[in-house]
Amino acid sequence: MEGLNSIWLFLQEQVLGMQWLRALIARGLTALGLDVAGLWGGMLLFFLYDMIKIFLLLSILIFGISYIQSYFPPERTRKILGRFHGLGANTLAALLGTVTPFCSCSSIPIFMGFTSAGLPIGVTFSFLISSPMVDLGSLVLLMSVFGAKVALLYVFLGLLIAVLGGTILEKLGMEKYVEDFIKAAPPIQAQGPELRRLDRLEYAKAQLLATIRKVAPYILLGVCIGAIIHNVIPESWVQGLLGQEKAFSVILATAVGIPMYADIFGTIPVAEGLLYKGAGLGTVLSFMMAVTALSLPSLIMLKKAVKPRLLIAFVGVCAAGIILVGYFFNGFQGVLL
Amino acid sequence: MEILVIGAGCPSCDQVYTDTLAAAEELGLDAHIRKVEDLVEMVQMGIMTVPALVVDGRVLAAGPGLNKAKIKKLLRP
């Protein structure tokens, strides 16, 4: 048991957490005459370590994940989902949301494609909620930063929000608030192109390059903000505003996060800095969920396809779920970290 | 032949459109090339992944990763 434990610890700290990289950078900075415990040295250490770690993990992850994703284009997902009903369909939609490739400019075509194919509105929303918020890449990156327990719970609760959120929207009778032109569209079964292994590898490479290009500015910005929080902002400020026992911190973090548009990979360093400075774990996680699940650009797009009532219900259900998750994590922080 | 580039709202869609124009010209194709940005038209064609390249009603490629060289290969008669 002990041997297993130390293997796990090694995986957690050295392979996923890359503590060796941190030590290496610290040694290099010290050799250059910088004090890594000081303000500038500490900031530089956080910046370099997080930057390299995130890009390295990201590159490996996106390549692997894109290869898996090439088996699940939205057309296929739609066909699979059509065979299921009830809560099972919602659950499967949330799970497929984690492996279906999806960028914000595809969300509306996917929404319309699913709806016009006759998928229930709840199933479509389960997919739409889970897809940006939970993916395989974020699971591994979260493990690297927050540990396995938190990462697995984040994914589980994210999926739960997606399943319940979709189900609630369905039960509220939101079907009638979808714009008419979508309901009127004929359900055409478009077939995607056939792929061979070489195509899939090429697809994975293209996805990797496109994703890195897309998320790099967010990561850069995220790591900079993270480094500043980590080294400059006084602990008492963060604790006073966002500490675990502050009742409103979760609601505040969610409200700030909703309009923001950033990739989950860019928000992780910010979350890391905040957590280090004494923000509640739940507060930090609800901020991340709010930033990724809901954003102004995606809501503006969704508005083209649904009526205001459904849009408001969608935001409301997601926000409520995210806030509940935040309080859950704050309540159990002692057990989890 | 009729070539449709489908997608709106992301920079890669615009890129694929310009690449397609260039590819068709380099191949000397007698093609009618159009960019589809209308959501209704998109749904009617059953397109869910953008940018997509549709030639004479057949979806030849969809999703990111299209460049001029690849488009040329797809369009070559």
Interface residues (C-beta under 8 A of the other chain):
Chain A: P73 P74 E75 R78 P101 C103 S104 C105 S106 I108 P109 I110 M112 G113 F114 S116 F181 I182 A185 P186 P187 I188 Q189 A190 Q191 G192 P193 E202 Y203 K205 A206 Q207 L209 A210 M301 K304 A305
Chain B: G7 A8 G9 C10 S12 C13 L39 V40 M42 V43 Q44 M45 G46 I47 M48 T49 V50 V59 L60 A61 A62 G63 P64 G65
